[in-house]
């Protein structure tokens, strides 16, 4: 299972904001963006992990992906 790293969290947040992400030229983009969010290979890992589903050239959030908190909080090693 894919761990919720800051990068995974960022991608899920963008998918939630725009409704879905799109695939172009082996890269994944948010709508109206010129810079890719991630690679197709990484998005497929997120599909395998259960965070996204692939429908044609769209990547949409799964129920598990929608339940991720909107803010990423790093766990501190301090005690």
C-alpha positions in Angstrom: 0.0 0.0 0.0 1.2 3.5 -0.9 2.0 5.6 2.2 0.6 9.1 2.5 3.7 11.1 1.8 3.6 14.8 1.3 3.7 14.3 -2.5 0.8 11.8 -2.5 -1.2 14.2 -0.3 -0.5 17.1 -2.7 -1.7 15.0 -5.7 -4.9 13.9 -3.8 -5.6 17.5 -2.8 -5.4 18.7 -6.4 -7.6 15.8 -7.6 -10.2 16.8 -4.9 -10.0 20.5 -5.9 -10.4 20.0 -9.7 -12.6 16.9 -9.5 -10.1 14.8 -11.5 -6.7 14.8 -13.1 -6.0 14.1 -16.8 -3.3 12.2 -18.5 -1.3 13.7 -21.4 2.0 12.5 -22.8 2.7 10.0 -20.0 2.3 12.8 -17.4 -0.6 13.7 -15.1 -2.0 17.2 -15.1 -4.6 19.1 -13.2 -7.1 21.0 -15.4 -5.8 24.1 -17.0 -2.2 23.5 -15.9 1.0 23.5 -17.9 3.1 21.7 -15.4 2.6 18.0 -14.6 1.4 17.0 -11.1 3.2 13.6 -11.4 4.2 10.9 -13.8 1.8 8.3 -15.2 3.8 5.6 -13.5 3.3 7.3 -10.1 -0.4 7.8 -10.7 -0.7 4.1 -11.5 0.9 3.3 -8.2 -1.7 5.4 -6.6 -4.4 3.5 -8.5 -2.9 0.2 -7.1 -2.8 1.7 -3.7 -6.5 2.5 -3.9 -6.3 6.3 -3.8 -7.3 6.9 -7.4 -9.2 5.2 -10.2 -8.4 5.4 -13.9 -11.2 6.1 -16.3 -9.9 6.6 -19.8 -7.5 9.5 -19.6 -9.0 10.7 -16.2 -7.8 9.8 -12.8 -10.5 10.3 -10.1 -10.5 9.9 -6.4 -11.7 6.7 -4.8 -13.7 6.7 -1.5 -10.4 6.1 0.3 -8.9 9.1 -1.5 -11.7 11.4 -0.6 -11.4 10.5 3.1 -7.8 11.8 3.3 -7.6 14.9 5.5 -7.1 18.1 3.5 -4.1 19.2 5.5 -0.9 17.2 5.7 0.6 17.2 9.1 4.1 15.8 9.6 4.6 13.7 12.7 7.3 15.1 14.9 10.0 12.9 16.5 10.1 15.3 19.5 8.9 14.1 22.8 
